[in-house]
Amino acid sequence: MRIALVSNKSELIKKDLKELDIQTVKKNPDYVLAFGGDGTLLASEEKYPGVPKIFIYYSGTCLKCSVGDFKHALKFALENPEKFSEFILLEAEIGKKKIVALNDINIHYTPPCALRYS
């Protein structure tokens, strides 16, 4: 299995990936493993659009799970792809430019101080 890893904490999980016999690649992955927070998931979609993501939330401040749980969680995900959830992407068009987003699209106005929300 070929997985692209997107994480700024990859040193915490590389040993587990080897033990699970997972090859990490930068091009043409079967899946993308996003190990980190929401920003990591967004970065993984930007870098590998359309490739299925395995998102394992890891935060130094959230103590609900530990890095030790990672191997079990990844193995479960890979053995049970039917349990994957599919995100619906947002799409917007401005003129001839098409924008695709995971969870929100921001529209900016110049000058920003003239824009009011109610």
Biopython code that builds the backbone (N, CA, C, O; Angstrom):
import numpy as np
from Bio.PDB.StructureBuilder import StructureBuilder

atoms = [
    (1, "MET", "N", (0.835, -1.175, 0.000)),
    (1, "MET", "CA", (0.000, 0.000, 0.000)),
    (1, "MET", "C", (0.885, 1.246, 0.000)),
    (1, "MET", "O", (1.880, 1.324, 0.720)),
    (2, "ARG", "N", (0.498, 2.210, -0.821)),
    (2, "ARG", "CA", (1.273, 3.447, -0.971)),
    (2, "ARG", "C", (0.504, 4.599, -0.323)),
    (2, "ARG", "O", (-0.616, 4.920, -0.719)),
    (3, "ILE", "N", (1.132, 5.210, 0.681)),
    (3, "ILE", "CA", (0.487, 6.301, 1.410)),
    (3, "ILE", "C", (1.380, 7.527, 1.396)),
    (3, "ILE", "O", (2.581, 7.448, 1.653)),
    (4, "ALA", "N", (0.766, 8.665, 1.089)),
    (4, "ALA", "CA", (1.466, 9.945, 1.221)),
    (4, "ALA", "C", (1.193, 10.447, 2.633)),
    (4, "ALA", "O", (0.047, 10.455, 3.083)),
    (5, "LEU", "N", (2.227, 10.859, 3.320)),
    (5, "LEU", "CA", (2.106, 11.328, 4.696)),
    (5, "LEU", "C", (2.178, 12.843, 4.725)),
    (5, "LEU", "O", (3.130, 13.440, 4.223)),
    (6, "VAL", "N", (1.158, 13.464, 5.319)),
    (6, "VAL", "CA", (1.151, 14.910, 5.514)),
    (6, "VAL", "C", (1.069, 15.137, 7.015)),
    (6, "VAL", "O", (0.042, 14.862, 7.637)),
    (7, "SER", "N", (2.151, 15.638, 7.594)),
    (7, "SER", "CA", (2.207, 15.849, 9.036)),
    (7, "SER", "C", (3.464, 16.623, 9.386)),
    (7, "SER", "O", (4.495, 16.485, 8.727)),
    (8, "ASN", "N", (3.372, 17.437, 10.424)),
    (8, "ASN", "CA", (4.598, 18.044, 10.937)),
    (8, "ASN", "C", (5.085, 17.263, 12.156)),
    (8, "ASN", "O", (5.998, 17.699, 12.858)),
    (9, "LYS", "N", (4.472, 16.111, 12.401)),
    (9, "LYS", "CA", (4.858, 15.223, 13.505)),
    (9, "LYS", "C", (5.193, 13.827, 12.982)),
    (9, "LYS", "O", (5.019, 12.839, 13.696)),
    (10, "SER", "N", (5.670, 13.739, 11.747)),
    (10, "SER", "CA", (5.884, 12.435, 11.115)),
    (10, "SER", "C", (6.895, 11.572, 11.862)),
    (10, "SER", "O", (6.834, 10.345, 11.781)),
    (11, "GLU", "N", (7.824, 12.194, 12.589)),
    (11, "GLU", "CA", (8.821, 11.409, 13.322)),
    (11, "GLU", "C", (8.169, 10.538, 14.396)),
    (11, "GLU", "O", (8.752, 9.538, 14.816)),
    (12, "LEU", "N", (6.965, 10.907, 14.846)),
    (12, "LEU", "CA", (6.272, 10.142, 15.882)),
    (12, "LEU", "C", (5.675, 8.842, 15.354)),
    (12, "LEU", "O", (5.401, 7.932, 16.136)),
    (13, "ILE", "N", (5.470, 8.740, 14.047)),
    (13, "ILE", "CA", (4.724, 7.594, 13.514)),
    (13, "ILE", "C", (5.453, 6.797, 12.434)),
    (13, "ILE", "O", (4.941, 5.769, 11.989)),
    (14, "LYS", "N", (6.616, 7.235, 12.007)),
    (14, "LYS", "CA", (7.312, 6.530, 10.913)),
    (14, "LYS", "C", (7.621, 5.077, 11.261)),
    (14, "LYS", "O", (7.532, 4.203, 10.399)),
    (15, "LYS", "N", (7.980, 4.812, 12.509)),
    (15, "LYS", "CA", (8.277, 3.438, 12.926)),
    (15, "LYS", "C", (7.029, 2.561, 12.785)),
    (15, "LYS", "O", (7.110, 1.429, 12.308)),
    (16, "ASP", "N", (5.878, 3.091, 13.202)),
    (16, "ASP", "CA", (4.628, 2.331, 13.090)),
    (16, "ASP", "C", (4.267, 2.054, 11.634)),
    (16, "ASP", "O", (3.774, 0.974, 11.312)),
    (17, "LEU", "N", (4.509, 3.016, 10.762)),
    (17, "LEU", "CA", (4.224, 2.811, 9.339)),
    (17, "LEU", "C", (5.062, 1.668, 8.781)),
    (17, "LEU", "O", (4.566, 0.850, 8.006)),
    (18, "LYS", "N", (6.331, 1.610, 9.175)),
    (18, "LYS", "CA", (7.200, 0.518, 8.711)),
    (18, "LYS", "C", (6.707, -0.825, 9.241)),
    (18, "LYS", "O", (6.688, -1.818, 8.514)),
    (19, "GLU", "N", (6.307, -0.849, 10.521)),
    (19, "GLU", "CA", (5.822, -2.097, 11.118)),
    (19, "GLU", "C", (4.547, -2.590, 10.430)),
    (19, "GLU", "O", (4.306, -3.796, 10.362)),
    (20, "LEU", "N", (3.737, -1.668, 9.926)),
    (20, "LEU", "CA", (2.513, -2.040, 9.211)),
    (20, "LEU", "C", (2.773, -2.300, 7.730)),
    (20, "LEU", "O", (1.838, -2.524, 6.961)),
    (21, "ASP", "N", (4.045, -2.270, 7.332)),
    (21, "ASP", "CA", (4.461, -2.513, 5.951)),
    (21, "ASP", "C", (3.798, -1.536, 4.975)),
    (21, "ASP", "O", (3.302, -1.923, 3.917)),
    (22, "ILE", "N", (3.807, -0.263, 5.363)),
    (22, "ILE", "CA", (3.231, 0.795, 4.540)),
    (22, "ILE", "C", (4.358, 1.590, 3.905)),
    (22, "ILE", "O", (5.258, 2.077, 4.590)),
    (23, "GLN", "N", (4.295, 1.711, 2.604)),
    (23, "GLN", "CA", (5.292, 2.473, 1.852)),
    (23, "GLN", "C", (4.830, 3.925, 1.774)),
    (23, "GLN", "O", (3.725, 4.201, 1.308)),
    (24, "THR", "N", (5.672, 4.855, 2.228)),
    (24, "THR", "CA", (5.325, 6.271, 2.110)),
    (24, "THR", "C", (5.896, 6.809, 0.803)),
    (24, "THR", "O", (7.056, 6.574, 0.465)),
    (25, "VAL", "N", (5.050, 7.535, 0.079)),
    (25, "VAL", "CA", (5.420, 8.072, -1.228)),
    (25, "VAL", "C", (5.014, 9.539, -1.305)),
    (25, "VAL", "O", (4.222, 10.022, -0.496)),
    (26, "LYS", "N", (5.560, 10.228, -2.277)),
    (26, "LYS", "CA", (5.190, 11.622, -2.506)),
    (26, "LYS", "C", (4.292, 11.773, -3.740)),
    (26, "LYS", "O", (3.595, 12.777, -3.885)),
    (27, "LYS", "N", (4.314, 10.764, -4.632)),
    (27, "LYS", "CA", (3.511, 10.833, -5.858)),
    (27, "LYS", "C", (2.637, 9.593, -5.996)),
    (27, "LYS", "O", (3.034, 8.492, -5.614)),
    (28, "ASN", "N", (1.444, 9.789, -6.547)),
    (28, "ASN", "CA", (0.496, 8.713, -6.854)),
    (28, "ASN", "C", (0.185, 7.785, -5.673)),
    (28, "ASN", "O", (0.306, 6.567, -5.807)),
    (29, "PRO", "N", (-0.213, 8.339, -4.521)),
    (29, "PRO", "CA", (-0.542, 7.470, -3.384)),
    (29, "PRO", "C", (-1.923, 6.840, -3.543)),
    (29, "PRO", "O", (-2.780, 7.356, -4.261)),
    (30, "ASP", "N", (-2.119, 5.710, -2.855)),
    (30, "ASP", "CA", (-3.448, 5.098, -2.776)),
    (30, "ASP", "C", (-4.319, 5.882, -1.793)),
    (30, "ASP", "O", (-5.515, 6.073, -2.015)),
    (31, "TYR", "N", (-3.695, 6.328, -0.706)),
    (31, "TYR", "CA", (-4.345, 7.120, 0.331)),
    (31, "TYR", "C", (-3.391, 8.215, 0.775)),
    (31, "TYR", "O", (-2.187, 8.161, 0.525)),
    (32, "VAL", "N", (-3.960, 9.208, 1.438)),
    (32, "VAL", "CA", (-3.156, 10.244, 2.082)),
    (32, "VAL", "C", (-3.436, 10.153, 3.573)),
    (32, "VAL", "O", (-4.591, 10.178, 3.998)),
    (33, "LEU", "N", (-2.381, 10.049, 4.362)),
    (33, "LEU", "CA", (-2.513, 10.044, 5.812)),
    (33, "LEU", "C", (-2.227, 11.448, 6.315)),
    (33, "LEU", "O", (-1.107, 11.945, 6.201)),
    (34, "ALA", "N", (-3.252, 12.082, 6.872)),
    (34, "ALA", "CA", (-3.103, 13.409, 7.473)),
    (34, "ALA", "C", (-3.076, 13.205, 8.981)),
    (34, "ALA", "O", (-4.101, 12.895, 9.588)),
    (35, "PHE", "N", (-1.914, 13.376, 9.579)),
    (35, "PHE", "CA", (-1.719, 13.152, 11.013)),
    (35, "PHE", "C", (-1.417, 14.490, 11.657)),
    (35, "PHE", "O", (-0.297, 14.993, 11.568)),
    (36, "GLY", "N", (-2.415, 15.064, 12.304)),
    (36, "GLY", "CA", (-2.252, 16.377, 12.919)),
    (36, "GLY", "C", (-3.608, 16.994, 13.186)),
    (36, "GLY", "O", (-4.555, 16.299, 13.553)),
    (37, "GLY", "N", (-3.698, 18.298, 13.002)),
    (37, "GLY", "CA", (-4.937, 19.015, 13.268)),
    (37, "GLY", "C", (-5.692, 19.358, 12.002)),
    (37, "GLY", "O", (-5.414, 18.835, 10.923)),
    (38, "ASP", "N", (-6.658, 20.253, 12.162)),
    (38, "ASP", "CA", (-7.496, 20.646, 11.029)),
    (38, "ASP", "C", (-6.677, 21.231, 9.881)),
    (38, "ASP", "O", (-6.969, 20.972, 8.714)),
    (39, "GLY", "N", (-5.659, 22.012, 10.208)),
    (39, "GLY", "CA", (-4.797, 22.595, 9.177)),
    (39, "GLY", "C", (-4.068, 21.533, 8.371)),
    (39, "GLY", "O", (-3.839, 21.700, 7.173)),
    (40, "THR", "N", (-3.705, 20.440, 9.032)),
    (40, "THR", "CA", (-3.038, 19.332, 8.341)),
    (40, "THR", "C", (-3.985, 18.677, 7.342)),
    (40, "THR", "O", (-3.585, 18.333, 6.230)),
    (41, "LEU", "N", (-5.233, 18.509, 7.743)),
    (41, "LEU", "CA", (-6.221, 17.938, 6.821)),
    (41, "LEU", "C", (-6.420, 18.846, 5.613)),
    (41, "LEU", "O", (-6.464, 18.371, 4.478)),
    (42, "LEU", "N", (-6.540, 20.146, 5.852)),
    (42, "LEU", "CA", (-6.705, 21.088, 4.740)),
    (42, "LEU", "C", (-5.489, 21.070, 3.816)),
    (42, "LEU", "O", (-5.631, 21.091, 2.594)),
    (43, "ALA", "N", (-4.294, 21.029, 4.407)),
    (43, "ALA", "CA", (-3.065, 20.984, 3.601)),
    (43, "ALA", "C", (-3.002, 19.699, 2.775)),
    (43, "ALA", "O", (-2.539, 19.715, 1.634)),
    (44, "SER", "N", (-3.466, 18.593, 3.346)),
    (44, "SER", "CA", (-3.423, 17.321, 2.607)),
    (44, "SER", "C", (-4.363, 17.344, 1.408)),
    (44, "SER", "O", (-4.050, 16.777, 0.361)),
    (45, "GLU", "N", (-5.511, 17.996, 1.556)),
    (45, "GLU", "CA", (-6.444, 18.090, 0.423)),
    (45, "GLU", "C", (-5.897, 19.023, -0.648)),
    (45, "GLU", "O", (-6.084, 18.785, -1.841)),
    (46, "GLU", "N", (-5.224, 20.082, -0.219)),
    (46, "GLU", "CA", (-4.640, 21.011, -1.192)),
    (46, "GLU", "C", (-3.519, 20.335, -1.979)),
    (46, "GLU", "O", (-3.382, 20.541, -3.185)),
    (47, "LYS", "N", (-2.720, 19.527, -1.284)),
    (47, "LYS", "CA", (-1.576, 18.880, -1.930)),
    (47, "LYS", "C", (-1.985, 17.662, -2.764)),
    (47, "LYS", "O", (-1.392, 17.392, -3.809)),
    (48, "TYR", "N", (-3.000, 16.930, -2.298)),
    (48, "TYR", "CA", (-3.440, 15.706, -2.979)),
    (48, "TYR", "C", (-4.960, 15.736, -3.176)),
    (48, "TYR", "O", (-5.676, 14.952, -2.552)),
    (49, "PRO", "N", (-5.456, 16.630, -4.034)),
    (49, "PRO", "CA", (-6.911, 16.723, -4.217)),
    (49, "PRO", "C", (-7.493, 15.439, -4.806)),
    (49, "PRO", "O", (-6.940, 14.857, -5.739)),
    (50, "GLY", "N", (-8.616, 15.017, -4.242)),
    (50, "GLY", "CA", (-9.313, 13.854, -4.772)),
    (50, "GLY", "C", (-8.809, 12.506, -4.297)),
    (50, "GLY", "O", (-9.485, 11.499, -4.507)),
    (51, "VAL", "N", (-7.645, 12.448, -3.663)),
    (51, "VAL", "CA", (-7.123, 11.181, -3.154)),
    (51, "VAL", "C", (-7.762, 10.935, -1.781)),
    (51, "VAL", "O", (-7.799, 11.850, -0.958)),
    (52, "PRO", "N", (-8.265, 9.720, -1.514)),
    (52, "PRO", "CA", (-8.890, 9.452, -0.213)),
    (52, "PRO", "C", (-7.939, 9.759, 0.949)),
    (52, "PRO", "O", (-6.754, 9.426, 0.913)),
    (53, "LYS", "N", (-8.504, 10.410, 1.990)),
    (53, "LYS", "CA", (-7.708, 10.813, 3.151)),
    (53, "LYS", "C", (-8.032, 9.939, 4.354)),
    (53, "LYS", "O", (-9.183, 9.568, 4.582)),
    (54, "ILE", "N", (-7.009, 9.623, 5.103)),
    (54, "ILE", "CA", (-7.173, 9.034, 6.426)),
    (54, "ILE", "C", (-6.702, 10.119, 7.380)),
    (54, "ILE", "O", (-5.512, 10.426, 7.450)),
    (55, "PHE", "N", (-7.642, 10.694, 8.110)),
    (55, "PHE", "CA", (-7.324, 11.799, 9.011)),
    (55, "PHE", "C", (-7.288, 11.273, 10.434)),
    (55, "PHE", "O", (-8.304, 10.836, 10.974)),
    (56, "ILE", "N", (-6.112, 11.318, 11.035)),
    (56, "ILE", "CA", (-5.962, 10.936, 12.436)),
    (56, "ILE", "C", (-5.566, 12.190, 13.191)),
    (56, "ILE", "O", (-4.468, 12.722, 13.027)),
    (57, "TYR", "N", (-6.490, 12.648, 14.022)),
    (57, "TYR", "CA", (-6.292, 13.898, 14.752)),
    (57, "TYR", "C", (-5.256, 13.695, 15.845)),
    (57, "TYR", "O", (-5.379, 12.799, 16.680)),
    (58, "TYR", "N", (-4.241, 14.535, 15.826)),
    (58, "TYR", "CA", (-3.225, 14.512, 16.874)),
    (58, "TYR", "C", (-2.909, 15.939, 17.265)),
    (58, "TYR", "O", (-2.640, 16.793, 16.420)),
    (59, "SER", "N", (-2.946, 16.178, 18.557)),
    (59, "SER", "CA", (-2.627, 17.499, 19.072)),
    (59, "SER", "C", (-1.846, 17.322, 20.363)),
    (59, "SER", "O", (-2.158, 16.446, 21.170)),
    (60, "GLY", "N", (-0.848, 18.139, 20.554)),
    (60, "GLY", "CA", (-0.083, 18.095, 21.796)),
    (60, "GLY", "C", (-0.899, 18.532, 22.994)),
    (60, "GLY", "O", (-0.538, 18.228, 24.131)),
    (61, "THR", "N", (-2.006, 19.249, 22.757)),
    (61, "THR", "CA", (-2.820, 19.742, 23.868)),
    (61, "THR", "C", (-4.053, 18.884, 24.124)),
    (61, "THR", "O", (-4.622, 18.942, 25.214)),
    (62, "CYS", "N", (-4.473, 18.099, 23.156)),
    (62, "CYS", "CA", (-5.640, 17.223, 23.333)),
    (62, "CYS", "C", (-5.147, 15.876, 23.853)),
    (62, "CYS", "O", (-4.318, 15.228, 23.215)),
    (63, "LEU", "N", (-5.645, 15.462, 24.989)),
    (63, "LEU", "CA", (-5.155, 14.232, 25.609)),
    (63, "LEU", "C", (-6.148, 13.073, 25.504)),
    (63, "LEU", "O", (-6.058, 12.116, 26.273)),
    (64, "LYS", "N", (-7.089, 13.147, 24.568)),
    (64, "LYS", "CA", (-8.085, 12.083, 24.425)),
    (64, "LYS", "C", (-7.479, 10.807, 23.852)),
    (64, "LYS", "O", (-7.964, 9.709, 24.126)),
    (65, "CYS", "N", (-6.436, 10.947, 23.070)),
    (65, "CYS", "CA", (-5.767, 9.770, 22.532)),
    (65, "CYS", "C", (-4.269, 10.043, 22.508)),
    (65, "CYS", "O", (-3.831, 11.194, 22.526)),
    (66, "SER", "N", (-3.503, 8.978, 22.469)),
    (66, "SER", "CA", (-2.051, 9.133, 22.478)),
    (66, "SER", "C", (-1.478, 8.643, 21.158)),
    (66, "SER", "O", (-2.167, 8.009, 20.359)),
    (67, "VAL", "N", (-0.214, 8.947, 20.947)),
    (67, "VAL", "CA", (0.453, 8.464, 19.737)),
    (67, "VAL", "C", (0.431, 6.941, 19.717)),
    (67, "VAL", "O", (0.424, 6.338, 18.644)),
    (68, "GLY", "N", (0.420, 6.316, 20.882)),
    (68, "GLY", "CA", (0.363, 4.863, 20.965)),
    (68, "GLY", "C", (-0.890, 4.278, 20.339)),
    (68, "GLY", "O", (-0.883, 3.126, 19.904)),
    (69, "ASP", "N", (-1.962, 5.052, 20.287)),
    (69, "ASP", "CA", (-3.208, 4.604, 19.667)),
    (69, "ASP", "C", (-3.147, 4.679, 18.142)),
    (69, "ASP", "O", (-3.999, 4.112, 17.457)),
    (70, "PHE", "N", (-2.155, 5.367, 17.618)),
    (70, "PHE", "CA", (-2.062, 5.618, 16.176)),
    (70, "PHE", "C", (-2.050, 4.328, 15.363)),
    (70, "PHE", "O", (-2.825, 4.180, 14.418)),
    (71, "LYS", "N", (-1.183, 3.405, 15.724)),
    (71, "LYS", "CA", (-1.016, 2.178, 14.945)),
    (71, "LYS", "C", (-2.337, 1.401, 14.879)),
    (71, "LYS", "O", (-2.724, 0.914, 13.817)),
    (72, "HIS", "N", (-3.006, 1.293, 15.995)),
    (72, "HIS", "CA", (-4.295, 0.592, 16.042)),
    (72, "HIS", "C", (-5.327, 1.308, 15.171)),
    (72, "HIS", "O", (-6.056, 0.663, 14.418)),
    (73, "ALA", "N", (-5.392, 2.633, 15.269)),
    (73, "ALA", "CA", (-6.374, 3.412, 14.499)),
    (73, "ALA", "C", (-6.122, 3.289, 13.000)),
    (73, "ALA", "O", (-7.063, 3.102, 12.228)),
    (74, "LEU", "N", (-4.869, 3.390, 12.585)),
    (74, "LEU", "CA", (-4.544, 3.290, 11.162)),
    (74, "LEU", "C", (-4.837, 1.889, 10.632)),
    (74, "LEU", "O", (-5.401, 1.740, 9.548)),
    (75, "LYS", "N", (-4.460, 0.873, 11.385)),
    (75, "LYS", "CA", (-4.719, -0.504, 10.961)),
    (75, "LYS", "C", (-6.224, -0.724, 10.794)),
    (75, "LYS", "O", (-6.656, -1.339, 9.819)),
    (76, "PHE", "N", (-7.018, -0.226, 11.740)),
    (76, "PHE", "CA", (-8.475, -0.355, 11.647)),
    (76, "PHE", "C", (-8.998, 0.341, 10.391)),
    (76, "PHE", "O", (-9.828, -0.214, 9.670)),
    (77, "ALA", "N", (-8.512, 1.559, 10.130)),
    (77, "ALA", "CA", (-8.973, 2.322, 8.962)),
    (77, "ALA", "C", (-8.654, 1.591, 7.664)),
    (77, "ALA", "O", (-9.494, 1.521, 6.767)),
    (78, "LEU", "N", (-7.458, 1.053, 7.561)),
    (78, "LEU", "CA", (-7.055, 0.370, 6.330)),
    (78, "LEU", "C", (-7.791, -0.954, 6.130)),
    (78, "LEU", "O", (-8.033, -1.363, 4.994)),
    (79, "GLU", "N", (-8.146, -1.619, 7.216)),
    (79, "GLU", "CA", (-8.858, -2.895, 7.116)),
    (79, "GLU", "C", (-10.367, -2.713, 6.935)),
    (79, "GLU", "O", (-11.071, -3.666, 6.600)),
    (80, "ASN", "N", (-10.866, -1.492, 7.156)),
    (80, "ASN", "CA", (-12.307, -1.234, 7.097)),
    (80, "ASN", "C", (-12.625, 0.001, 6.262)),
    (80, "ASN", "O", (-13.206, 0.954, 6.780)),
    (81, "PRO", "N", (-12.257, 0.006, 4.985)),
    (81, "PRO", "CA", (-12.493, 1.211, 4.173)),
    (81, "PRO", "C", (-13.975, 1.563, 4.033)),
    (81, "PRO", "O", (-14.310, 2.704, 3.715)),
    (82, "GLU", "N", (-14.866, 0.593, 4.266)),
    (82, "GLU", "CA", (-16.301, 0.887, 4.188)),
    (82, "GLU", "C", (-16.752, 1.822, 5.313)),
    (82, "GLU", "O", (-17.844, 2.388, 5.247)),
    (83, "LYS", "N", (-15.929, 1.985, 6.329)),
    (83, "LYS", "CA", (-16.259, 2.880, 7.447)),
    (83, "LYS", "C", (-15.845, 4.324, 7.170)),
    (83, "LYS", "O", (-16.120, 5.210, 7.978)),
    (84, "PHE", "N", (-15.192, 4.567, 6.045)),
    (84, "PHE", "CA", (-14.756, 5.922, 5.711)),
    (84, "PHE", "C", (-15.974, 6.818, 5.512)),
    (84, "PHE", "O", (-17.010, 6.370, 5.022)),
    (85, "SER", "N", (-15.843, 8.070, 5.892)),
    (85, "SER", "CA", (-16.863, 9.085, 5.615)),
    (85, "SER", "C", (-16.386, 9.912, 4.436)),
    (85, "SER", "O", (-15.193, 10.178, 4.292)),
    (86, "GLU", "N", (-17.309, 10.309, 3.610)),
    (86, "GLU", "CA", (-16.941, 11.136, 2.460)),
    (86, "GLU", "C", (-17.340, 12.578, 2.729)),
    (86, "GLU", "O", (-18.496, 12.867, 3.040)),
    (87, "PHE", "N", (-16.371, 13.481, 2.606)),
    (87, "PHE", "CA", (-16.647, 14.903, 2.766)),
    (87, "PHE", "C", (-17.242, 15.451, 1.477)),
    (87, "PHE", "O", (-16.821, 15.088, 0.378)),
    (88, "ILE", "N", (-18.208, 16.313, 1.624)),
    (88, "ILE", "CA", (-18.754, 17.019, 0.475)),
    (88, "ILE", "C", (-17.947, 18.297, 0.318)),
    (88, "ILE", "O", (-17.838, 19.082, 1.260)),
    (89, "LEU", "N", (-17.389, 18.510, -0.849)),
    (89, "LEU", "CA", (-16.592, 19.708, -1.096)),
    (89, "LEU", "C", (-17.484, 20.850, -1.557)),
    (89, "LEU", "O", (-18.511, 20.640, -2.202)),
    (90, "LEU", "N", (-17.072, 22.056, -1.213)),
    (90, "LEU", "CA", (-17.761, 23.260, -1.667)),
    (90, "LEU", "C", (-17.093, 23.750, -2.941)),
    (90, "LEU", "O", (-15.884, 23.601, -3.116)),
    (91, "GLU", "N", (-17.877, 24.327, -3.818)),
    (91, "GLU", "CA", (-17.330, 24.852, -5.064)),
    (91, "GLU", "C", (-17.945, 26.223, -5.322)),
    (91, "GLU", "O", (-19.150, 26.418, -5.162)),
    (92, "ALA", "N", (-17.099, 27.164, -5.722)),
    (92, "ALA", "CA", (-17.576, 28.508, -6.063)),
    (92, "ALA", "C", (-16.909, 28.940, -7.357)),
    (92, "ALA", "O", (-15.781, 28.545, -7.652)),
    (93, "GLU", "N", (-17.616, 29.751, -8.119)),
    (93, "GLU", "CA", (-17.055, 30.311, -9.347)),
    (93, "GLU", "C", (-17.146, 31.821, -9.283)),
    (93, "GLU", "O", (-18.198, 32.385, -8.982)),
    (94, "ILE", "N", (-16.032, 32.465, -9.570)),
    (94, "ILE", "CA", (-15.978, 33.922, -9.657)),
    (94, "ILE", "C", (-15.415, 34.230, -11.036)),
    (94, "ILE", "O", (-14.234, 34.003, -11.300)),
    (95, "GLY", "N", (-16.257, 34.744, -11.904)),
    (95, "GLY", "CA", (-15.828, 34.932, -13.288)),
    (95, "GLY", "C", (-15.538, 33.577, -13.898)),
    (95, "GLY", "O", (-16.403, 32.701, -13.920)),
    (96, "LYS", "N", (-14.326, 33.402, -14.391)),
    (96, "LYS", "CA", (-13.923, 32.122, -14.979)),
    (96, "LYS", "C", (-13.101, 31.279, -14.014)),
    (96, "LYS", "O", (-12.663, 30.182, -14.359)),
    (97, "LYS", "N", (-12.891, 31.795, -12.798)),
    (97, "LYS", "CA", (-12.088, 31.072, -11.815)),
    (97, "LYS", "C", (-12.982, 30.188, -10.947)),
    (97, "LYS", "O", (-13.998, 30.636, -10.415)),
    (98, "LYS", "N", (-12.581, 28.923, -10.818)),
    (98, "LYS", "CA", (-13.319, 27.953, -10.017)),
    (98, "LYS", "C", (-12.517, 27.664, -8.750)),
    (98, "LYS", "O", (-11.314, 27.412, -8.813)),
    (99, "ILE", "N", (-13.191, 27.702, -7.597)),
    (99, "ILE", "CA", (-12.550, 27.454, -6.310)),
    (99, "ILE", "C", (-13.230, 26.249, -5.674)),
    (99, "ILE", "O", (-14.459, 26.173, -5.646)),
    (100, "VAL", "N", (-12.444, 25.309, -5.165)),
    (100, "VAL", "CA", (-12.968, 24.154, -4.455)),
    (100, "VAL", "C", (-12.428, 24.217, -3.033)),
    (100, "VAL", "O", (-11.244, 24.481, -2.822)),
    (101, "ALA", "N", (-13.303, 23.973, -2.057)),
    (101, "ALA", "CA", (-12.897, 24.072, -0.655)),
    (101, "ALA", "C", (-13.465, 22.906, 0.142)),
    (101, "ALA", "O", (-14.447, 22.278, -0.252)),
    (102, "LEU", "N", (-12.827, 22.637, 1.262)),
    (102, "LEU", "CA", (-13.259, 21.537, 2.118)),
    (102, "LEU", "C", (-14.391, 21.945, 3.052)),
    (102, "LEU", "O", (-15.377, 21.219, 3.182)),
    (103, "ASN", "N", (-14.260, 23.111, 3.711)),
    (103, "ASN", "CA", (-15.316, 23.464, 4.657)),
    (103, "ASN", "C", (-15.778, 24.917, 4.629)),
    (103, "ASN", "O", (-16.837, 25.216, 5.181)),
    (104, "ASP", "N", (-15.049, 25.812, 4.026)),
    (104, "ASP", "CA", (-15.540, 27.184, 3.890)),
    (104, "ASP", "C", (-14.775, 27.932, 2.810)),
    (104, "ASP", "O", (-13.636, 27.605, 2.479)),
    (105, "ILE", "N", (-15.434, 28.934, 2.280)),
    (105, "ILE", "CA", (-14.830, 29.812, 1.280)),
    (105, "ILE", "C", (-14.982, 31.231, 1.806)),
    (105, "ILE", "O", (-16.092, 31.663, 2.119)),
    (106, "ASN", "N", (-13.885, 31.950, 1.903)),
    (106, "ASN", "CA", (-13.917, 33.334, 2.377)),
    (106, "ASN", "C", (-13.929, 34.278, 1.188)),
    (106, "ASN", "O", (-13.165, 34.116, 0.237)),
    (107, "ILE", "N", (-14.803, 35.259, 1.260)),
    (107, "ILE", "CA", (-14.862, 36.289, 0.231)),
    (107, "ILE", "C", (-14.360, 37.573, 0.864)),
    (107, "ILE", "O", (-14.918, 38.046, 1.854)),
    (108, "HIS", "N", (-13.317, 38.131, 0.298)),
    (108, "HIS", "CA", (-12.708, 39.342, 0.853)),
    (108, "HIS", "C", (-13.096, 40.545, 0.011)),
    (108, "HIS", "O", (-13.266, 40.452, -1.205)),
    (109, "TYR", "N", (-13.229, 41.652, 0.675)),
    (109, "TYR", "CA", (-13.596, 42.907, 0.030)),
    (109, "TYR", "C", (-12.525, 43.940, 0.337)),
    (109, "TYR", "O", (-12.046, 44.018, 1.469)),
    (110, "THR", "N", (-12.145, 44.731, -0.654)),
    (110, "THR", "CA", (-11.136, 45.768, -0.444)),
    (110, "THR", "C", (-11.821, 47.120, -0.464)),
    (110, "THR", "O", (-12.560, 47.383, -1.412)),
    (111, "PRO", "N", (-11.639, 47.971, 0.482)),
    (111, "PRO", "CA", (-10.871, 47.792, 1.720)),
    (111, "PRO", "C", (-11.676, 47.002, 2.748)),
    (111, "PRO", "O", (-12.888, 47.194, 2.854)),
    (112, "PRO", "N", (-11.030, 46.118, 3.507)),
    (112, "PRO", "CA", (-11.762, 45.266, 4.446)),
    (112, "PRO", "C", (-12.483, 46.045, 5.542)),
    (112, "PRO", "O", (-13.462, 45.549, 6.099)),
    (113, "CYS", "N", (-12.023, 47.249, 5.864)),
    (113, "CYS", "CA", (-12.677, 48.020, 6.926)),
    (113, "CYS", "C", (-14.048, 48.530, 6.492)),
    (113, "CYS", "O", (-14.833, 48.964, 7.336)),
    (114, "ALA", "N", (-14.351, 48.489, 5.205)),
    (114, "ALA", "CA", (-15.634, 48.988, 4.716)),
    (114, "ALA", "C", (-16.710, 47.905, 4.704)),
    (114, "ALA", "O", (-17.877, 48.200, 4.447)),
    (115, "LEU", "N", (-16.338, 46.672, 4.975)),
    (115, "LEU", "CA", (-17.287, 45.569, 4.964)),
    (115, "LEU", "C", (-17.863, 45.392, 6.359)),
    (115, "LEU", "O", (-17.108, 45.316, 7.328)),
    (116, "ARG", "N", (-19.165, 45.326, 6.481)),
    (116, "ARG", "CA", (-19.827, 45.196, 7.779)),
    (116, "ARG", "C", (-20.666, 43.923, 7.803)),
    (116, "ARG", "O", (-21.291, 43.556, 6.808)),
    (117, "TYR", "N", (-20.668, 43.271, 8.930)),
    (117, "TYR", "CA", (-21.481, 42.072, 9.134)),
    (117, "TYR", "C", (-22.567, 42.387, 10.147)),
    (117, "TYR", "O", (-22.355, 43.184, 11.061)),
    (118, "SER", "N", (-23.705, 41.779, 9.995)),
    (118, "SER", "CA", (-24.760, 41.971, 11.006)),
    (118, "SER", "C", (-25.359, 40.637, 11.390)),
    (118, "SER", "O", (-26.261, 40.583, 12.226)),
]
sb = StructureBuilder()
sb.init_structure("model")
sb.init_model(0)
sb.init_chain("A")
sb.init_seg("    ")
for serial, (resi, resn, name, xyz) in enumerate(atoms, 1):
    if name == "N":
        sb.init_residue(resn, " ", resi, " ")
    sb.init_atom(name, np.array(xyz, "f"), 0.0, 1.0, " ", f" {name:<3s}", serial, name[0])
structure = sb.get_structure()
